Amino acid sequence: MSEPIVRAVTRWIWSNLVWDTSGRSRGGVWGRLWPARKLLLALAGSAVLDWMEWVEHHPPAIAIVAVLHFLFVLAAIAAAIPILRRLSRASQPPAAPPPQAG
């Protein structure tokens, strides 16, 4: 039996967006922060957006605005990653076919 759609979506968000271990990881502090790079980028982006709107909102409203900014930036990152991967794959030359034995 297949798993519920909510669980599949949650698993995809966790493995591909929040804690992505693909790519190059470095040693030290950056190596430990590498899997959470998209999450940290979303936090930084939402912090910039919150800073720009800090004067316009009162403290209870800024908390709601901060959550909305975080979700918006995280969704933008989720949409940009596959698009950028597809564009980078399209710009690379096609691989040569393997030689035939015979």
Backbone as CSV, one residue per row, in Angstrom:
resi,resn,N_x,N_y,N_z,CA_x,CA_y,CA_z,C_x,C_y,C_z
1,MET,0.843,-1.171,0.000,0.000,0.000,0.000,0.892,1.238,0.000
2,SER,0.522,2.235,-0.760,1.343,3.436,-0.843,1.154,4.298,0.410
3,GLU,2.167,5.121,0.644,2.104,5.973,1.827,1.207,7.189,1.559
4,PRO,0.663,7.798,2.593,-0.198,8.973,2.406,0.582,10.118,1.747
5,ILE,-0.119,10.921,0.998,0.510,12.015,0.260,1.155,13.020,1.202
6,VAL,0.572,13.240,2.362,1.139,14.195,3.313,2.512,13.721,3.782
7,ARG,2.635,12.431,4.052,3.919,11.888,4.495,4.957,11.948,3.376
8,ALA,4.545,11.695,2.139,5.474,11.766,1.018,5.955,13.200,0.802
9,VAL,5.053,14.149,0.890,5.428,15.553,0.721,6.341,15.998,1.858
10,THR,6.011,15.602,3.078,6.841,15.959,4.230,8.236,15.368,4.095
11,ARG,8.331,14.119,3.672,9.639,13.489,3.485,10.442,14.206,2.395
12,TRP,9.775,14.607,1.286,10.484,15.315,0.222,10.985,16.671,0.714
13,ILE,10.158,17.393,1.449,10.574,18.702,1.969,11.758,18.529,2.900
14,TRP,11.718,17.537,3.769,12.817,17.350,4.718,14.104,16.936,4.007
15,SER,14.022,15.990,3.084,15.249,15.465,2.478,15.800,16.348,1.366
16,ASN,14.972,17.066,0.651,15.460,17.861,-0.479,15.554,19.347,-0.208
17,LEU,14.884,19.829,0.799,14.862,21.260,1.018,15.474,21.660,2.352
18,VAL,15.114,20.996,3.406,15.589,21.401,4.726,16.964,20.825,5.021
19,TRP,17.173,19.534,4.788,18.428,18.890,5.164,18.980,18.146,3.954
20,ASP,19.502,18.875,2.990,20.000,18.313,1.733,21.497,18.077,1.848
21,THR,21.926,16.829,1.772,23.345,16.508,1.914,24.041,16.335,0.576
22,SER,23.372,16.623,-0.528,24.005,16.468,-1.831,24.996,17.598,-2.081
23,GLY,25.849,17.398,-3.039,26.848,18.418,-3.368,28.122,18.224,-2.581
24,ARG,28.981,19.206,-2.674,30.275,19.123,-1.993,30.135,19.636,-0.567
25,SER,30.640,18.881,0.367,30.676,19.361,1.746,32.131,19.524,2.146
26,ARG,32.377,20.525,2.930,33.720,20.801,3.400,33.850,20.311,4.827
27,GLY,35.053,20.330,5.316,35.276,19.937,6.696,35.044,21.112,7.634
28,GLY,35.065,20.842,8.918,34.938,21.898,9.910,33.516,22.393,10.058
29,VAL,33.404,23.673,10.389,32.096,24.283,10.641,31.256,24.298,9.374
30,TRP,31.855,24.639,8.233,31.085,24.688,6.985,30.594,23.312,6.586
31,GLY,31.362,22.287,6.910,30.911,20.931,6.618,29.693,20.538,7.428
32,ARG,29.621,21.027,8.658,28.461,20.741,9.498,27.238,21.570,9.087
33,LEU,27.476,22.753,8.550,26.370,23.619,8.134,25.908,23.346,6.702
34,TRP,26.691,22.599,5.921,26.378,22.381,4.505,24.996,21.763,4.284
35,PRO,24.568,20.731,5.023,23.237,20.169,4.756,22.100,21.158,4.998
36,ALA,22.292,22.146,5.838,21.230,23.104,6.153,21.399,24.414,5.390
37,ARG,22.137,24.412,4.299,22.449,25.663,3.593,21.195,26.344,3.047
38,LYS,20.235,25.590,2.553,19.012,26.193,2.018,18.166,26.786,3.144
39,LEU,18.130,26.096,4.251,17.394,26.604,5.402,18.038,27.888,5.928
40,LEU,19.361,27.919,5.996,20.061,29.122,6.450,19.887,30.272,5.467
41,LEU,19.876,29.969,4.170,19.634,30.997,3.158,18.216,31.557,3.289
42,ALA,17.253,30.696,3.573,15.877,31.170,3.774,15.776,32.042,5.016
43,LEU,16.478,31.664,6.075,16.483,32.499,7.278,17.104,33.867,7.004
44,ALA,18.206,33.890,6.263,18.858,35.164,5.943,17.970,36.025,5.048
45,GLY,17.355,35.407,4.049,16.480,36.162,3.153,15.268,36.724,3.866
46,SER,14.670,35.932,4.746,13.519,36.442,5.479,13.930,37.508,6.493
47,ALA,15.139,37.393,7.042,15.620,38.433,7.966,15.787,39.763,7.236
48,VAL,16.288,39.723,6.003,16.433,40.959,5.227,15.063,41.557,4.934
49,LEU,14.119,40.720,4.540,12.770,41.227,4.264,12.114,41.786,5.526
50,ASP,12.324,41.130,6.660,11.767,41.631,7.924,12.404,42.954,8.320
51,TRP,13.689,43.072,8.119,14.396,44.309,8.463,13.858,45.477,7.645
52,MET,13.521,45.209,6.365,13.009,46.273,5.511,11.602,46.704,5.938
53,GLU,10.825,45.823,6.570,9.452,46.149,6.962,9.291,46.350,8.464
54,TRP,10.370,46.418,9.203,10.299,46.496,10.661,9.539,47.729,11.146
55,VAL,9.718,48.854,10.470,9.101,50.105,10.907,7.592,50.098,10.671
56,GLU,7.135,49.384,9.665,5.724,49.425,9.287,4.814,48.586,10.176
57,HIS,5.346,47.612,10.914,4.508,46.678,11.666,4.809,46.745,13.157
58,HIS,3.802,46.453,13.952,3.951,46.373,15.398,4.449,44.974,15.767
59,PRO,4.962,44.779,16.983,5.549,43.480,17.356,4.680,42.249,17.113
60,PRO,3.389,42.217,17.426,2.638,40.987,17.125,2.525,40.733,15.614
61,ALA,2.372,41.794,14.865,2.221,41.637,13.417,3.537,41.256,12.748
62,ILE,4.663,41.703,13.294,5.947,41.397,12.656,6.259,39.910,12.777
63,ALA,5.752,39.239,13.828,5.965,37.796,13.954,5.250,37.044,12.831
64,ILE,4.045,37.452,12.525,3.302,36.822,11.429,3.972,37.121,10.101
65,VAL,4.403,38.359,9.932,5.086,38.745,8.699,6.395,37.970,8.554
66,ALA,7.103,37.748,9.656,8.363,37.002,9.611,8.139,35.558,9.168
67,VAL,7.097,34.927,9.675,6.792,33.553,9.269,6.413,33.504,7.796
68,LEU,5.614,34.465,7.351,5.240,34.503,5.936,6.452,34.744,5.037
69,HIS,7.343,35.637,5.455,8.558,35.868,4.672,9.410,34.613,4.597
70,PHE,9.549,33.908,5.724,10.346,32.688,5.737,9.753,31.644,4.793
71,LEU,8.447,31.451,4.844,7.815,30.471,3.962,7.917,30.888,2.499
72,PHE,7.792,32.177,2.229,7.922,32.669,0.860,9.332,32.439,0.322
73,VAL,10.339,32.772,1.100,11.723,32.590,0.648,12.043,31.110,0.501
74,LEU,11.566,30.268,1.402,11.797,28.830,1.310,11.130,28.254,0.061
75,ALA,9.929,28.716,-0.250,9.250,28.266,-1.475,9.977,28.756,-2.723
76,ALA,10.516,29.970,-2.674,11.281,30.473,-3.817,12.549,29.650,-4.024
77,ILE,13.210,29.262,-2.955,14.393,28.416,-3.070,14.001,27.045,-3.628
78,ALA,12.892,26.496,-3.144,12.423,25.192,-3.627,12.103,25.232,-5.111
79,ALA,11.606,26.351,-5.602,11.306,26.475,-7.027,12.560,26.758,-7.849
80,ALA,13.509,27.488,-7.284,14.693,27.882,-8.047,15.687,26.739,-8.228
81,ILE,15.812,25.856,-7.262,16.813,24.789,-7.326,16.596,23.871,-8.528
82,PRO,15.402,23.309,-8.769,15.243,22.455,-9.956,15.421,23.218,-11.264
83,ILE,14.990,24.469,-11.288,15.152,25.264,-12.517,16.631,25.490,-12.813
84,LEU,17.394,25.856,-11.793,18.827,26.078,-12.002,19.552,24.789,-12.358
85,ARG,19.162,23.669,-11.784,19.777,22.382,-12.139,19.479,22.025,-13.583
86,ARG,18.247,22.252,-14.009,17.887,21.944,-15.389,18.640,22.842,-16.366
87,LEU,18.781,24.130,-16.034,19.519,25.039,-16.904,21.003,24.692,-16.960
88,SER,21.583,24.289,-15.848,23.003,23.939,-15.865,23.232,22.647,-16.623
89,ARG,22.280,21.716,-16.566,22.401,20.491,-17.355,22.265,20.783,-18.842
90,ALA,21.392,21.731,-19.206,21.173,22.055,-20.611,22.373,22.776,-21.211
91,SER,23.129,23.501,-20.398,24.277,24.238,-20.935,25.508,23.363,-21.110
92,GLN,25.518,22.160,-20.540,26.657,21.266,-20.687,26.535,20.500,-21.996
93,PRO,27.674,20.220,-22.634,27.604,19.431,-23.871,27.163,18.006,-23.557
94,PRO,26.494,17.351,-24.503,26.054,15.978,-24.259,27.253,15.036,-24.142
95,ALA,27.084,14.029,-23.341,28.157,13.060,-23.148,28.318,12.208,-24.387
96,ALA,29.554,11.835,-24.661,29.831,10.983,-25.811,29.303,9.575,-25.539
97,PRO,28.756,8.918,-26.566,28.253,7.559,-26.339,29.426,6.607,-26.055
98,PRO,29.187,5.574,-25.264,30.269,4.646,-24.962,30.681,3.861,-26.201
99,PRO,31.964,3.530,-26.296,32.398,2.766,-27.483,31.791,1.363,-27.477
100,GLN,31.476,0.881,-28.660,30.867,-0.431,-28.775,31.955,-1.488,-28.864
101,ALA,31.751,-2.548,-28.152,32.713,-3.655,-28.189,32.331,-4.568,-29.337
102,GLY,33.321,-5.025,-30.002,32.927,-5.944,-31.071,33.917,-6.195,-32.058
